[in-house]
Structure formats: structure tokens, C-alpha cells
Amino acid sequence: MGIVTATSTHSTPLPQPDLAMDWPVVAVVLTYNSAADIQACLESLQASSFQGMGIVVVDNDSTDGTPDLVAKEYPAVPLIRSSANRGFGAGCNLGIRAAMARGAEAIFLVNPDSYVEPDTVARLAEFMASHPSAAACGPKTLSTTPMSDGENRLLYAGSFRRWLPMRQRIPGIGQADRGGPTEPLTVDFIWGHGMYIRSSALRDVGCFDEAFFMYYEDLDLSRRFVSLGLELWCVPAAIMWHDAPDGARAGNSDAWRWQYKAAAQRVFHRKHYGAVLGVILGWLMAVVESAQLLRSGRVRAFFHHASAQLTTRARTKRKM
């Protein structure tokens, strides 16, 4: 239905892919070297029981043939090819703006290493239709890697603020999915791997802040929604599956991931708390995270984390 090469920044109008005018919901899938995962993701979305959903793929300048695979195997799916990898938020924004320009009432962000159940989108759409104060909602998310005994591993069933603004309380994460909430519940944060967003709420607060290259742009957007008095919800009856090899606390997380996490933490703290308090909160966050990693015996992650924090702060100091 259309392939577009995006070469402009977000401040310049981009050419739009050929989106159908009658899609009330558009699933935006951002890819980067996702050839191994994208087909399962797209096939699950195409098998959705919700009839009013279109799909847009935005490719962030992959080098593994992902966009060619999508164009060949899914010619009916609009594809936006970014000429550079501008990060998660900026890449998603290309698809979000294209969908909203064509009148989409809601955007469903889906990571390419995720897949949905046939009724996932229908349950999310039904919930949003009956909760006009909700800016966004997210499905309960299970890991594609089960527990050692074969039980489903829980990744997300709601995220809540702790005393430090970026510290999250995530009930049940990494544990067997046994029970837990069955009814929708209000949350403080919805994660970007599966975020169903009302377009009118995005028009009120704006899209993802592209100062975040990777990590925490979803926390920032969540916070902006809540600051306007809008609600965020988790809908446990809607199920999504996600492959999260890095995870939020993985002991084997690559060093480069910690670099991006540290940089994003700095952006978040300065944006919401200013230069002085933002620096204080950043150091407190670093100390708490380091202590947690040491207590749990994740020594390699501790050194990656410490190196990333020191490197990021040194770069910041040189720029001041």
C-alpha cells in the first residue's frame, strides 16, 4: 500500500504512506534489525478479531534486511523506511504522526519481538471506549521465555512509582503468572512495548520526547499524561507476549544498554526536576540501583552500570 523513505526531522512535514482512511486504530510497529521476529508479530496482528485496525511498520534503518522482508511478505502493510536510526521514540513518532494525520482515533504501539492474542486489541479498544478519562492502557504481558517448570513468566501487569520518581514497583515481574489482578487497574506507567493510546491525548501532550534515544521515553509520556489529570490503566484480560532478553534488571545486560539507560535517566531527571534537583535525584537513583545489583550478586551488571553512570556524567560535565 505504500513505502515512504523518511529523511526529515520531526519538525518538517514528512510524506505519508498510503493509509486507509477508515482505520480507527493503527498498530505501529517499530523495527530495527528485527527480521527474526517481525513475521510472528505481524501475523498475530493480522489475526486480530478487531476489524477496525490497520498496521504500519516503521523501520529504523535496519541492516539485516527487515524492511525488504516486510515489503515482500506483507505488501499490504504500509512501510516507512527511516534513513537513519533516530531511536525508539523518534521512530515511533513517524508512525504515530502518519496514522494521526489520516484520522486514527487510537494508536497501538507494538514491539516487533512481541505478539498478541486474537482478542487483545478488541479488549483494549472496548476498555478505552468505556473509559473516556483514560489516555492510554496496556495489556498484561507475559514473557516468551517460560519459567523452568513451564509456567508462564509475568513481565507486566502494572507499574507504579516508588519514592524515587524513576524507580518502579512492578508486582510479579519475572515470577510465575499465578493469579494477580483480573480486573482493570489504574497504574502510573505503561510500557512502550504494548501501549494503546488515545489520539486526542497525544494531541494534548505531544508524542514521544525525542531527546530520549532509547529507554524511559514511555515513562516520560506516562508522566505527561498523568500531569494533565488523565488516567493510565492496565487491562489484565488483554494478553500480550514479549521477548525481553535484556529486561529491566538483567544481570547479563550489555554495557551499551546501560549507557543508554544512564543517558535517558539524566534526560528525565533534568526535564522534570531541573538542573540541581535533577542531578541529586540522578545520583540517588544510581546509588540505589548499584546497591540493588550488588545485593543480588549481579556483579557484571554492577560494573556496567557504574561505568555508564560515570561516563554519562563526565560527558555532561564537559558540555556545561
C-alpha positions in Angstrom: 0.0 0.0 0.0 3.0 2.3 0.2 6.6 2.7 1.1 8.0 6.0 2.2 11.6 7.0 3.0 11.7 9.4 5.8 14.7 11.8 5.7 13.3 14.8 7.6 13.4 15.6 11.3 10.1 15.6 13.2 9.8 19.4 12.8 9.5 19.1 9.0 6.4 17.5 7.4 7.1 14.0 6.1 5.5 12.3 3.1 2.8 10.0 4.3 2.3 6.3 3.4 -0.9 5.2 1.9 -3.0 4.6 5.0 -6.6 3.6 4.7 -8.9 6.4 5.9 -11.3 4.1 7.8 -8.9 2.6 10.4 -10.0 3.8 13.8 -7.0 2.0 15.3 -3.5 1.8 13.8 -0.9 -0.6 15.2 2.6 1.0 14.8 5.5 -1.5 14.8 9.0 0.0 15.0 11.7 -2.3 13.7 15.5 -2.3 13.9 17.2 -5.5 12.7 14.0 -7.4 13.5 14.0 -9.9 10.7 13.9 -12.8 13.1 10.8 -11.6 14.9 8.7 -9.4 12.7 6.7 -12.1 10.9 5.3 -13.6 14.1 4.4 -10.1 15.3 2.6 -9.0 12.1 0.8 -12.3 11.7 -0.6 -12.1 15.2 -1.8 -8.5 14.5 -3.4 -9.6 11.2 -5.2 -12.4 13.0 -6.8 -10.0 15.4 -10.5 -10.3 15.9 -10.7 -6.5 16.0 -11.8 -5.5 12.5 -11.0 -1.8 12.6 -7.2 -1.9 12.9 -4.6 -1.1 10.3 -0.9 -1.8 10.7 2.1 0.5 9.9 5.7 -0.7 10.1 8.4 1.9 10.7 11.9 0.7 10.0 14.8 2.5 11.8 17.4 1.9 9.1 17.9 -1.8 9.7 20.9 -3.6 8.2 19.6 -7.1 8.3 17.0 -6.9 5.5 14.0 -6.3 7.7 12.3 -3.6 5.5 12.8 -5.7 2.4 11.3 -8.7 4.2 8.2 -6.7 5.2 7.8 -5.2 1.8 8.0 -8.6 0.1 5.9 -10.7 2.6 3.4 -8.1 3.6 2.9 -5.8 0.6 -0.5 -4.6 2.0 1.2 -3.2 5.1 2.3 0.4 4.8 6.1 0.7 5.4 8.0 3.8 6.4 11.8 3.5 5.9 13.8 5.9 8.1 17.1 6.9 6.6 18.7 6.8 10.0 18.3 5.2 13.4 16.9 8.1 15.4 16.0 6.0 18.4 12.8 4.4 19.7 10.7 7.5 20.4 11.6 9.3 17.1 11.0 6.1 15.1 7.6 5.5 16.7 6.7 9.2 16.2 7.0 8.7 12.4 4.3 6.1 12.5 2.2 7.9 15.1 2.1 11.1 13.2 1.3 9.3 9.9 -1.6 7.5 11.5 -3.0 10.5 13.2 -2.7 12.6 10.0 -5.1 10.0 8.5 -7.6 10.3 11.3 -6.7 7.3 13.5 -8.6 7.6 16.8 -6.1 5.4 18.7 -2.5 4.1 18.3 -1.4 0.7 19.4 2.4 0.6 19.8 3.8 -3.0 19.5 7.4 -4.1 19.7 8.5 -6.4 16.8 9.6 -9.1 19.3 6.0 -9.2 20.7 2.8 -10.8 19.6 -0.8 -10.5 20.7 -3.7 -12.9 21.2 -6.6 -12.7 18.7 -8.8 -10.7 21.2 -6.1 -8.5 22.7 -6.8 -5.4 20.6 -10.6 -5.8 20.9 -10.3 -5.9 24.7 -8.2 -2.8 24.8 -10.4 -0.9 22.4 -13.5 -1.9 24.4 -12.0 -0.8 27.6 -11.0 2.6 26.2 -14.4 3.2 24.7 -16.0 2.8 28.2 -13.3 4.9 30.0 -13.2 8.4 28.4 -10.8 9.7 31.1 -8.1 7.2 30.1 -5.3 8.5 28.0 -3.8 5.0 27.4 -3.9 1.4 28.6 -1.7 -1.6 28.3 -2.2 -5.4 28.2 -0.9 -7.9 30.7 2.4 -9.0 29.2 3.9 -12.5 29.5 7.4 -13.5 28.6 8.0 -15.7 25.6 10.5 -17.5 27.8 8.6 -19.5 30.4 9.6 -20.5 34.0 11.8 -23.5 34.4 8.7 -25.6 35.3 6.9 -24.4 32.1 4.6 -21.9 33.7 4.1 -18.5 32.1 6.5 -15.8 33.3 4.9 -12.4 34.0 6.6 -9.3 32.7 4.0 -6.6 33.2 0.7 -6.3 35.0 1.0 -2.6 36.0 3.9 -0.4 37.0 3.8 2.1 39.9 6.1 4.9 41.2 8.3 4.4 44.2 9.8 7.3 46.3 12.4 8.0 43.6 10.5 9.2 40.5 12.1 6.7 38.1 12.1 3.7 40.4 9.2 1.4 39.6 7.3 -1.1 41.6 6.3 -3.9 39.2 4.3 -6.6 41.0 5.1 -10.1 40.0 7.8 -9.3 37.3 9.8 -12.3 36.4 7.6 -14.6 38.5 5.1 -17.3 37.5 1.8 -15.8 36.4 -0.4 -17.2 39.2 -3.5 -15.2 39.9 -2.8 -11.5 40.2 -5.4 -8.8 39.3 -8.1 -9.9 36.8 -9.9 -6.5 36.7 -8.5 -3.3 35.1 -6.4 -1.2 37.4 -5.0 2.3 37.3 -1.2 2.5 37.0 1.5 5.1 37.0 3.4 3.9 34.0 2.6 2.0 30.8 5.5 0.4 28.9 6.1 1.2 25.3 6.3 -2.4 24.1 2.5 -2.5 24.2 0.8 0.8 24.6 -2.7 1.6 23.4 -3.0 5.4 23.2 -6.0 7.7 22.5 -5.0 10.1 19.7 -6.7 13.0 21.5 -4.5 12.5 24.5 -1.4 12.6 22.2 -2.6 15.9 20.7 -2.9 17.3 24.3 0.6 16.3 25.4 2.6 15.6 22.2 4.3 12.4 21.0 7.4 10.8 22.5 10.1 13.2 23.5 12.9 12.5 21.0 15.6 13.6 23.5 15.3 10.1 24.8 17.1 7.8 22.3 16.3 4.6 24.0 14.7 3.7 27.3 12.3 5.7 29.6 10.6 7.6 26.9 7.4 5.7 27.8 7.8 6.7 31.5 8.1 10.3 30.4 5.0 10.1 28.2 3.1 8.4 31.0 4.0 11.2 33.4 2.9 13.8 30.9 -0.5 12.1 30.6 -0.9 11.9 34.4 0.1 15.6 34.8 -2.9 16.6 32.8 -5.2 14.5 35.1 -5.6 11.7 32.5 -5.7 8.1 33.6 -3.5 5.2 32.7 -4.7 1.6 33.0 -3.6 -2.0 32.8 -6.2 -4.4 31.3 -5.2 -7.9 32.5 -7.8 -9.6 30.3 -5.9 -8.4 27.3 -2.8 -10.6 26.9 0.4 -9.9 25.0 3.7 -11.8 24.7 7.1 -10.2 24.7 10.6 -11.4 24.3 12.7 -9.3 26.7 16.2 -10.8 26.9 17.7 -7.6 28.4 14.9 -6.9 30.8 14.9 -4.0 33.2 17.3 -5.7 35.6 19.1 -8.4 33.7 22.5 -9.3 35.2 23.9 -10.0 31.7 22.7 -6.8 30.2 25.2 -5.4 27.6 27.3 -2.5 28.5 25.8 -0.3 25.7 22.4 -0.8 27.2 23.4 0.6 30.5 24.9 3.6 28.6 21.6 4.4 27.0 19.7 3.8 30.3 22.0 6.3 32.1 21.7 8.9 29.4 17.9 8.6 29.4 17.8 8.9 33.2 19.7 12.1 33.0 17.3 13.5 30.4 14.3 12.5 32.5 15.6 14.0 35.8 16.7 17.3 34.2 13.4 17.6 32.3 11.1 17.1 35.2 13.2 18.4 38.1 15.6 20.9 36.8 19.4 21.1 36.8 20.1 21.0 40.5 17.4 18.6 41.9 17.7 16.6 38.7 21.4 15.9 39.4 20.7 15.0 43.0 17.9 12.6 42.0 20.2 11.1 39.4 22.9 10.3 41.9 20.3 8.8 44.3 19.0 6.7 41.6 22.5 5.5 40.7 23.3 4.6 44.3 20.0 2.7 44.8 20.4 0.8 41.6 24.1 -0.1 42.3 23.2 -1.4 45.8 20.4 -3.5 44.4 22.7 -5.1 41.8 25.3 -5.9 44.4 22.8 -7.3 46.8 21.5 -9.7 44.1 25.0 -10.8 43.1 24.9 -9.3 39.6 28.5 -8.1 39.6 28.9 -7.8 35.9 25.8 -5.7 35.7 27.0 -3.6 38.6 30.3 -2.7 36.8 28.4 -1.9 33.5 26.0 0.3 35.5 28.7 2.1 37.3 30.8 2.7 34.2 27.7 4.0 32.3 26.8 6.4 35.2 30.3 7.8 35.4 30.8 8.1 31.6 27.4 9.9 31.2 28.1 12.3 34.0 31.6 13.1 32.6 30.1 13.9 29.2 27.6 16.1 30.8 30.2 18.0 32.8 32.3 18.6 29.6 29.3 20.1 27.9 28.5 22.5 30.7 
